[in-house]
């Protein structure tokens, strides 16, 4: 696990972000995008679903502000992690965004029913940067709420 604090002038508390993704390149892309966005963040990563759940349970008094979970991970996939999170009294209020290369409506319905906030397709870095900027801005402005099911699957072109 690695942590990187990005200090941006003129902001107070950093937004704490946790990314669970088994792909080292994707973790690096995500971190690079955060470095380009002018929002104060604190970033940590884990490499699989089991490490994610260990991290969350060990840090339940200091949870991230937002959690991005890759759907297809070894040891525990995104759905398994989301199921555990949604049934835990300590974790169930944690905003979760599922991050995946594929998109299936049946899976999306299940993820929404388990409490995920958004379902985002992994895409090019420009589009992903727009989405992350949008989400972090909503968090900073205290406007980040779980959308209706019809807005659950993010079309990055519209952000």
N, C-alpha and C positions, 0 to 999 in steps of 0.2 A: 504494500500500500504506500502511495506517495501523496504528499500534500503540497500545495503550492498556493501561497496567498498572493493575490494580485491587488495591490493598493492603488486606488484611483482617487485623485485629488477631488475634494469637495463632497465626499460621501462619508457616512458614518459606519455603521455595522456592515460587515461583508455578508453577502448572501452565501450560505453554506450549501454546496452542491456535492452530491455523491453520485458517481457513475459506476454502475456494475456492467462490465463488458469484457468478454474474454479476448477480444481482438486488440492487441497492443497498438496497432495503427489507428484504430478508431478512438482509443483512449487518447492517443497523441493528438489526433485531429481536434477532438473535443477541447483538450487543454489549450491548443493553439488558438482556437476560436475564442475561448474565454479571455485569452491574453489580448485579443484584438477589440473586444467589447469594452466600452468605457463604463463598466459597472464594477464596483468593488465585490469580489468573490473570494471564497475559500473553497478549494477544490480537492476532493479525495476520490480515489478509485479503488475498486476491488475487481478481481479477475474472474470470479464465478459466483454462482448463486449461494453456495454454502458459505463462502467467505462474506458475502453480503449479509446473510442472516446472522452470522457470528458478529460482524461489525455492528449491526443495528442493535442486537441484544446486549452487547457489551457497552454500547454508547446510548442506551435508551433515555438517559437524562440529558443528552446533548445531541439530539438528532439533527440531521441536515434540514435545511429549509425546503429542499426539493431533491427528489431521487429519480434518476434516469436509469432504467433497467433494460438491457438488451434482452429481447425475447428468447433468443437461441443461445443459451450458455450451457456449459457442461456442469455436471453434478446436481444442479437445480436450475431449471429454466425460469424465465421471467414469470410465467403463469404460476408455477409452484411458489416462487418467492412472494408474488402478489397475494396468493391465497393465504400464506402464513402471516403476511403483514396485515391483511384485512381482518384476520381473526384475533389479532393480538391487541389487547387493551392499550398497551403502551405505543403501538406502532400504527394503529388503524387510521389515525388522522394525518399521517405523513403523505404529502402529495407525491404521487407516483406517475411518471411518464414512461410508457413502454416505447422502446426504440428498436425498430426491426427493419430488416431488408425486405421482408415479405409482408403482404397484406391480405388477410382473409376475413371476410365479414363475420363468419361464424366465430372465429377466434376473437375478433374485436368485440362482439357482443359479450362473450364470456369475460374478457378483460374489463369491460365497462361495468358489468354486473359485480365484479370483484372489487371495484372501487378505483380503478386507474383514472387519472384525470384526462390524459390524452394518449393517443396512439400515433406515433410519428414514424414515417418511413425514413430509413437511412438514405440520404441523397447526396448531392454534391455539396461541397463545403459552403458555397455562397448561400444556398437555400437554408442549410442548417444554421448558419450564422444568423440569418434573419429570424428564424424561429426562436433560437436561444435568446437573442436580444429582446424579442417580443415577450417571452415568458419572464425573463428577469426584470423587465420594465414593469410588467403587471405585478410581480412580487414586491418590487420597491414601492409601487403606488398602492399597495394593499388592495389590489383589484383581481388577484388570482383566485378564481373560483372554479369549481368543477362544472364543465359545460353540460348541456343536454346531450343525449346520445347522438343526435344528428350532427353535432359539432365535435364529437370525440376524435374522429380520424382527421388529422391535420393535413390540409393541402397546403404545402409550404409556399406555393405560388401566391396564395391569397393573403399570407401574413404580411 
